Amino acid sequence: MTLVVTEAIVLHAFDYLESSRILKLVTRDAGVRSVLARGAKRSRKRFGAALDLYAEGTAELQIKPGRDLETLSTFDVARARPQLAAQLSRFTAASTVAELTLRFARDDADPTLYDAVAGALDEISTAGEDRVRDVALAAAWRILAALGVAPTVDACAECHAAIDDDAPAMFSHPAGGSLCARCAHLSRAGRTLPASARGALRDWLSGNAHPLIELTDVRAHQRLLREFVREHLDDNRPLRAFEVWEHDSWGGGAKA
């Protein structure tokens, strides 16, 4: 058995037997892990706010090769993020980030993914009601990038030719992103993205803000993200939090 001390974020939690809880964590040094917090329901003194969703801190894990459920010895919370529970829009966006991470990340050390998740939750927790949707879109694309499946935006996914920033371009999910005019003509499937949509993707993937005003634009980007996830990461299980985030009308500030 190996003792691992690592930064960690709680992405899911549920009760186990009468006194314990099982937490699903994304960690900096051990990837995604399911851990057992023994006696956590009996007293919060040992783990404190570590039982709360999206709490971040230093976790001490007892890891045994081949075991699906590790033991959580201690969790010292550095950031609790109560703001995520204060608004339904924020909570739904955070749940989508958590679901993408838990579904597709592995149990290997991935500091880039960890930083992407932590940054996403921080940004969502402080976003105004009119900004939660585009902040969540940006966060989801950056998490996909950390998972190694970011789409191409400014170069053709097939021939790597540069594509004019101000020009519309076909976006092919199977190809992995934008296509030049020649490759688009040869492609069997895809959708045309206007320059503004490519600009939003470009900004989000590079970590820059790109507010969306019209609800129709938000919906189009959510659909594009869902289709891309289905093409490159889908394991045929439903993404329930993603579905709620995409179809519920919790976001304010966008114009229908």
C-alpha positions as CSV (number, residue, x, y, z in Angstrom):
1,M,0.0,0.0,0.0
2,T,1.3,3.5,-0.9
3,L,0.6,6.7,0.9
4,V,0.0,9.6,-1.5
5,V,-0.4,13.2,-0.4
6,T,-1.8,15.3,-3.2
7,E,-4.0,18.3,-4.0
8,A,-7.5,17.1,-4.7
9,I,-11.0,18.4,-5.6
10,V,-14.3,16.6,-4.6
11,L,-16.4,16.1,-7.7
12,H,-19.0,13.6,-6.4
13,A,-20.0,12.3,-3.0
14,F,-22.6,9.8,-1.7
15,D,-23.4,8.0,1.5
16,Y,-22.0,4.5,2.1
17,L,-23.4,2.3,4.9
18,E,-24.4,4.0,8.1
19,S,-21.5,6.2,8.8
20,S,-19.2,6.6,5.8
21,R,-19.1,8.4,2.5
22,I,-17.6,7.7,-0.9
23,L,-16.0,10.6,-2.7
24,K,-14.8,10.9,-6.2
25,L,-11.8,13.1,-6.5
26,V,-9.7,14.6,-9.2
27,T,-6.1,14.9,-7.9
28,R,-3.0,16.5,-9.2
29,D,-0.7,13.5,-8.6
30,A,-3.0,10.4,-8.9
31,G,-5.6,11.3,-11.5
32,V,-9.3,10.5,-10.7
33,R,-9.9,8.4,-7.7
34,S,-12.8,6.9,-5.7
35,V,-12.1,7.1,-2.0
36,L,-13.8,5.9,1.2
37,A,-14.1,8.4,4.0
38,R,-14.7,6.1,7.0
39,G,-16.9,7.5,9.7
40,A,-17.5,10.7,7.8
41,K,-21.2,10.9,8.5
42,R,-20.7,10.3,12.2
43,S,-18.6,13.4,12.7
44,R,-17.4,16.2,10.5
45,K,-14.5,16.9,12.8
46,R,-12.1,14.6,10.9
47,F,-12.9,15.7,7.3
48,G,-14.8,19.0,7.8
49,A,-15.8,20.7,4.5
50,A,-14.0,17.9,2.6
51,L,-17.5,16.3,2.5
52,D,-18.8,19.2,0.4
53,L,-18.9,19.1,-3.4
54,Y,-16.1,21.1,-5.1
55,A,-14.1,21.5,-2.0
56,E,-10.3,21.6,-2.7
57,G,-7.4,20.9,-0.5
58,T,-4.7,18.4,0.4
59,A,-5.8,14.8,0.6
60,E,-3.9,11.9,2.1
61,L,-4.8,8.7,0.2
62,Q,-3.9,5.1,0.9
63,I,-3.6,3.5,-2.6
64,K,-3.3,-0.2,-3.2
65,P,-2.7,-1.4,-6.8
66,G,-5.6,-3.2,-8.3
67,R,-8.1,-1.8,-5.9
68,D,-11.0,0.4,-7.1
69,L,-11.7,2.1,-3.8
70,E,-8.9,3.8,-2.0
71,T,-9.0,5.0,1.6
72,L,-9.1,8.7,2.4
73,S,-7.1,9.3,5.6
74,T,-7.3,13.1,5.9
75,F,-8.4,16.0,3.8
76,D,-7.3,19.5,4.7
77,V,-9.6,22.0,2.9
78,A,-8.1,25.1,1.4
79,R,-11.0,26.3,-0.7
80,A,-14.7,25.3,-0.2
81,R,-16.4,27.2,-3.1
82,P,-19.9,27.7,-1.5
83,Q,-20.8,30.1,-4.2
84,L,-21.4,27.2,-6.6
85,A,-24.4,26.1,-4.5
86,A,-25.8,29.6,-4.3
87,Q,-27.2,29.7,-7.8
88,L,-28.7,26.8,-9.8
89,S,-26.9,28.0,-13.0
90,R,-23.5,27.8,-11.3
91,F,-24.2,24.4,-9.8
92,T,-25.4,23.0,-13.1
93,A,-22.3,24.3,-14.9
94,A,-20.0,22.9,-12.2
95,S,-21.8,19.6,-12.4
96,T,-21.1,19.5,-16.1
97,V,-17.4,20.1,-15.6
98,A,-17.3,17.4,-12.9
99,E,-19.1,14.9,-15.1
100,L,-16.8,15.4,-18.1
101,T,-13.8,15.0,-15.8
102,L,-15.0,11.9,-14.0
103,R,-16.2,10.2,-17.1
104,F,-13.1,10.6,-19.3
105,A,-10.1,11.2,-17.1
106,R,-7.8,8.4,-15.9
107,D,-6.0,7.4,-12.7
108,D,-2.7,8.8,-13.9
109,A,-1.1,12.1,-12.7
110,D,-2.3,14.9,-14.9
111,P,-1.5,18.4,-13.5
112,T,-2.7,20.1,-16.6
113,L,-6.2,18.6,-16.2
114,Y,-6.2,19.3,-12.5
115,D,-5.4,23.0,-13.1
116,A,-8.1,23.2,-15.9
117,V,-10.8,21.8,-13.5
118,A,-9.7,24.0,-10.6
119,G,-9.7,27.1,-12.8
120,A,-13.1,26.2,-14.3
121,L,-14.7,25.9,-10.9
122,D,-13.1,29.1,-9.7
123,E,-14.4,31.0,-12.8
124,I,-17.9,29.5,-12.6
125,S,-18.1,30.3,-8.8
126,T,-17.6,34.0,-9.5
127,A,-19.5,34.4,-12.8
128,G,-22.5,36.6,-12.9
129,E,-25.8,35.1,-14.0
130,D,-25.4,36.5,-17.5
131,R,-21.9,35.0,-17.9
132,V,-22.3,31.5,-16.5
133,R,-23.1,29.8,-19.8
134,D,-20.1,31.1,-21.8
135,V,-17.8,30.6,-18.8
136,A,-19.0,27.0,-18.6
137,L,-18.5,26.5,-22.4
138,A,-15.0,27.9,-22.1
139,A,-14.3,25.6,-19.2
140,A,-15.6,22.5,-21.0
141,W,-13.4,23.1,-24.1
142,R,-10.3,23.7,-22.0
143,I,-11.0,20.4,-20.1
144,L,-11.3,18.6,-23.5
145,A,-8.0,20.2,-24.5
146,A,-6.4,18.9,-21.2
147,L,-7.7,15.5,-22.1
148,G,-5.9,15.7,-25.4
149,V,-8.9,16.1,-27.8
150,A,-9.0,19.9,-28.5
151,P,-10.3,20.7,-31.9
152,T,-8.3,22.6,-34.5
153,V,-9.6,26.1,-35.2
154,D,-7.2,28.0,-37.4
155,A,-5.6,25.2,-39.4
156,C,-7.2,22.5,-41.4
157,A,-7.6,19.3,-39.4
158,E,-6.9,17.3,-42.6
159,C,-4.1,19.1,-44.5
160,H,-3.0,21.6,-41.8
161,A,-3.3,24.6,-44.2
162,A,-4.0,27.9,-42.5
163,I,-7.6,29.2,-42.5
164,D,-8.3,32.9,-42.6
165,D,-9.5,34.1,-39.2
166,D,-12.3,36.2,-40.8
167,A,-13.6,33.4,-43.0
168,P,-16.3,30.8,-42.2
169,A,-15.1,27.3,-42.2
170,M,-16.6,23.8,-42.1
171,F,-16.2,22.1,-38.8
172,S,-15.9,18.3,-39.0
173,H,-16.3,16.3,-35.8
174,P,-14.7,13.1,-37.3
175,A,-11.8,15.1,-38.7
176,G,-11.3,16.9,-35.4
177,G,-12.0,20.5,-36.2
178,S,-12.0,23.1,-38.9
179,L,-11.4,22.3,-42.6
180,C,-10.0,24.4,-45.4
181,A,-12.2,24.9,-48.5
182,R,-10.6,22.1,-50.4
183,C,-10.9,19.5,-47.6
184,A,-14.4,20.7,-46.8
185,H,-15.4,19.9,-50.4
186,L,-14.1,16.4,-49.9
187,S,-15.7,15.8,-46.5
188,R,-18.8,13.7,-46.1
189,A,-20.1,15.5,-43.0
190,G,-19.7,18.8,-41.1
191,R,-21.3,22.1,-40.3
192,T,-20.2,25.5,-41.3
193,L,-19.0,27.8,-38.5
194,P,-19.1,31.5,-39.0
195,A,-15.9,33.4,-38.2
196,S,-17.5,34.6,-35.0
197,A,-18.1,31.1,-33.8
198,R,-14.5,30.1,-34.6
199,G,-13.4,33.2,-32.8
200,A,-15.3,32.1,-29.6
201,L,-13.6,28.7,-29.8
202,R,-10.2,30.2,-30.3
203,D,-10.7,32.5,-27.3
204,W,-12.0,29.8,-25.0
205,L,-9.3,27.3,-25.8
206,S,-6.6,30.0,-25.2
207,G,-8.2,31.0,-21.9
208,N,-9.7,34.3,-23.0
209,A,-13.2,35.5,-22.3
210,H,-15.7,35.5,-25.1
211,P,-19.2,36.5,-23.9
212,L,-22.2,35.3,-25.8
213,I,-25.2,37.5,-26.0
214,E,-27.8,35.7,-28.0
215,L,-29.4,32.5,-26.6
216,T,-29.3,31.0,-30.1
217,D,-25.5,31.3,-30.1
218,V,-25.3,29.7,-26.7
219,R,-27.4,26.8,-27.8
220,A,-25.4,26.3,-31.0
221,H,-22.2,26.2,-29.1
222,Q,-23.6,23.7,-26.6
223,R,-24.7,21.5,-29.4
224,L,-21.3,21.7,-31.1
225,L,-19.6,20.7,-27.8
226,R,-22.0,17.8,-27.3
227,E,-21.4,16.5,-30.8
228,F,-17.7,16.8,-30.4
229,V,-17.7,14.9,-27.1
230,R,-19.9,12.2,-28.6
231,E,-17.5,11.8,-31.5
232,H,-14.3,11.7,-29.5
233,L,-15.1,10.6,-26.0
234,D,-18.5,9.1,-25.8
235,D,-18.7,5.6,-24.2
236,N,-22.5,5.2,-25.0
237,R,-23.5,6.1,-21.4
238,P,-25.7,9.3,-21.0
239,L,-24.1,12.4,-19.8
240,R,-26.9,13.4,-17.4
241,A,-25.5,16.6,-16.0
242,F,-24.5,17.7,-19.5
243,E,-28.1,17.1,-20.7
244,V,-29.5,19.3,-17.9
245,W,-27.0,22.0,-18.6
246,E,-27.7,22.0,-22.3
247,H,-31.5,21.8,-22.2
248,D,-32.6,23.6,-19.0
249,S,-33.4,27.3,-19.1
250,W,-31.4,28.2,-16.0
251,G,-29.2,30.8,-17.7
252,G,-30.1,34.4,-17.4
253,G,-29.0,37.4,-19.4
254,A,-29.1,35.8,-22.8
255,K,-31.6,37.0,-25.4
256,A,-33.9,34.5,-27.0
